[in-house]
Amino acid sequence: MKLWSVLKALKGGLGLNLRYLQRSQHRYKSGVEKYPDTISGRAPLDMFTNFRGYVRNDLSKCTGCGACVPTCPVKALDFKAETKPDGTVNVQEYRIDLGKCFSCNACIEVCPEQSLYYSKDFELAATSPKDLIYVQVNNTNRKDKDITRIRTYEVRR
């Protein structure tokens, strides 16, 4: 008796799934398409109205007050600053650990200069946790001869 009820339930479940698969075959595109979607013409930023990318800092606006660092609940933010003789603070390096950050918006809301913002980046892939640490360096004190050009290559298939 128990075996009969199990077989009956299995037949009902399989029948339901087969009917669904027959109806839904024509609804969905087969395969995965890379953004932007060339068929609909919509980019990912057009698709999502409440899109939050990754936290970035505009170092030209940042005063180095440090209000964002203690506000972060997961301690994903850190910066190195230099105090000038006139008392102003110059931010040399700003680090954001994207592996810890979950886009809670706390640091952006507390920033008095609105230097923190969400970028429009939506694809982030890394092979190690070290690759998820985003470092912004203030280049105002560097000269052109200090900058090394790196040759990059793009592989297309």
Buried (B, 14 or more C-beta within 10 A) or exposed (E): EEEEEEEEEEEEEEEEEEEEEEEEEEEEEEEEEEEBBEEEEEEBEEEEEEEBBBBBBBBEEBBBBBBBBEBBEEEBBBBEBEEEEEEEBBBBBBBBBBBBBEEBEBBBEBBEBEBBBBEEEBEEEEEEEEEBBBEBEBEEEEEEEEEEEEEEEEEEE
